[in-house]
Amino acid sequence: MLGRPQPSIDRVQSADDWHCAPCALAVVDSSFSIVRANKVFHQLSELTEKNVEGCRLSQIFSKPSQIYFESILLPLLHIKGSCQEIALTILTEQEPAPVLVNIAARPNTTTRLYDIIIFPATERRSYEEQLSILKRDAERRASWLAQLETLSGLGAWTYEIKTKRMLWSDRIYELYGIAKDAEVSLEVALRPLAPELRRAIMAFIDRPDGTREPMVQEADFGAPPDQVRRFKIVAQHRLNHLGEPVIQGFLQDVTEAHHRQIELWRAAHIDQMTGLANRAYFQSELARQTETNANDVTIAYLDLDLFKDVNDQYGHSAGDDCLVEIGKRLRAQCSETQAFVARLGGDEFAILFFDKKADEIEDLVGSIIESIRQPICLSNGNEVILGVSVGLARYDSDDLTASSEVLRRADLAMYAAKTAGRNAFAWFDLRLDVDRKNTKQLDRDLKLALEQDEFFLVFQPQYNLHDGSLVGFEALLRWHHPTKGLVPPLEFIPIAEANGLIRPIGRWVMARACEFAKRMHGNTKVAVNVSALQFRDPDFVPFVLEGVKSLDLAHGALEIELTESVLLELNPTFQAMIERLRAHGITIAIDDFGTGYSSLGYLSKFPFDVIKIDRSFISDLKSKNSLRILRSIIGMGSSINKKIVVEGIETLEQVEFLKSFQSLIAQGYFFGKPVKLDQAVDIARQSDLMRFGLHPVLTGQWA
């Protein structure tokens, strides 16, 4: 304050000096609630000692000062930590009293505190001094706003509803490509936007009582006229410092982020060679459509005939030429109908037809077969002719058929068409489903398996790829059927999920895995797969925690692997369940990560510890698309400090490739097949020897 010595908090440290200081002093916490105040502060604010503690500092000011304090000063204080001689007004019983406020954050404190010094503005201050202070205050505000815009990349704007005046910060002028001295209006602001968004913004402005909910839109932005960029627009009804209604918001250029998001989406959803949807995208769309369209969804499963002969005779580049051309022909054939076309992999394609009768689909498929039979010109100048076998299956809502089952049925029908002579199609028929009776029998046998102790666990080791140390095991369920022998999990797990037995079986697995973890004495972790169906059980978390408590498992001894379907269903209840498990030392892994793009957008929100990358991304090191996604996932995981497990490692080539990354955890047949409990215990006992160079990861001897 000009002409007045600045009192220092350091000079009034004793309780008497502090309370008897000639100016108003207070200490507030990080939320700007008053912790304590001296006598002058009580007198100035007309609050008693009892009432002042816990009171928010802004409540002692007039309404305009409150608005300025909360909307302008607080954000700037969080950045700069202090402000000097801010002119505000305090409420009193007589009339508002002008004051000058100084605020400074205390250094070197574990809890953030602010010292407040308030001087009454004296009548002796000249008019010129007041103008000088106002000018400095305006300059400070402009400087702070410029700093905020530089830090955030945002441009701030205000639209005064009463005067219809549009106010822009310098950054907004830059984004619009308009000179800073140009006249601007609401019409100018809306001009680069699409008509639909303009109408939405006008409707937002014209709401009679305003709204507390902000408007948030991301849209194409055509300014300057020769550019199309992607902008994020945020608007909020507010009151300005005079208490008048305004709309304030910000504008942000998110073009680069939008393009990166599109590239990531395409990498995860689109087949690089043909430009069609990939298998993961197809399965996602199939699941969505079967949930909404009931019997109006039909799958056509296509497998090219004689494709292997082309590869053998002319090489893989010729095969690639064929796949690209087939993709174009399928897209052209389905361009005028409701259909979803995908390449599932290799020479297999699939089409979803919507709202089509059987005869309409047969006509379309007949045209597709005829189109594919036409000669294909290869880049090497040769010409080849291929054929195609097509299997058709319709979604059956009465049978509660899962989307994966519909695809399997179409696959069975395709093989029937191929057997019948190729270049043909066949509908799925129950007679084709030779495994159907076996599935029903398995369903009955599965209900007795738990009682008759037919289940057992095997454990597959996981190693640190950097130093070869044993990290832990993944517990895997096996079923030894009394007459059929070992039944693959892919056969009985879907049945258990369908009939509800997955819950008691899952509890049995969890209990046995925890017992194994106890035998490890906390030296290695044990990972257990948990399906979305199990996780939805409200008793799941209490059961797990009771098991951990009763066995006194060490923190980090148990890891729960959740599929991406749980991540997609993430809600406050699931979030709380996961946080509760983590609070008790149980780590959370996302299993088979990368098979669904939606999980990428949730990484920053999902409370997890480990990313487990699906084996499909390491199985083919020649696939540029797979390697790009693999590198992206590893880079993304490393950037947010998550452990990364790569499963399905089977070759030396895969190991050598992964060693170029830092701190990966490896799992796969190259390091060890799943073994029974006693063998797993032996592996754990020998893990110390591995650390001293007896494991191939350390010695470099992979042969």
Buried (B, 14 or more C-beta within 10 A) or exposed (E): BEEEEEBEBEEBEEEEEBBEBEBBBBBBBEEBEBBBBBBBBBEBBBBEEEEBEEBBBBBBBBBBBBBBBBBBBBEBBEEBBEBBBBBBBBBBEEEBBBBBBBBBBEEEEEEEBBBBBBBBBEEEBEEEBEEEBEEBBEEBBEEBBEEBBEEEEBBBBBBBBEEEEBBBBBBBBBBBEBEEEEEBEBEBBBEBBEEEBBEBBEEBBEEEEBEEEEBEBBBBBBBEEEEEBBBBBBBBBBBBBEEEBBBBBBBBBBBEEBEEBEEBBBBBBBBBBBBBBBBBBBBBBBBEBBEEBEEBBBBBBBBBBBBEEBBEEBEEEBBBBBBBBBBBBBBEBBEEBEBBBBBBEEBBBBBBBBEBEEEEBBEBBEEBBEBBBEEBEBEEEEEBEBBBBBBBBBBBBEEEBBBEBBBBBBBBBBBBBBEEEBBBBBBBEEEBBEEEEEBEEBBEBBBEBBEEEBBEBBBBBBBBBBEBBBBBBBBBBBBEBEEEEEBEBEBBBBBBBBEEBBBEBBBBBBBBBBBBBBBBEBBBBBBBBBBBBBBBBEEBBEBBBEBBEEBEBBEBBBBBBBBBBBBEEBEEEBEEBBEBBBEBBBBBBBBBBBBBBEBBEBBEEBEBBBBBBBBBBBBEBEBEBBBBBBEBBBEBBBEEEBBBBBBBBBBEEBBEBBBEBEEBBBBBEBBBEBBEBEBBBEBBEEBEEBBEEEBBBBEEEEE
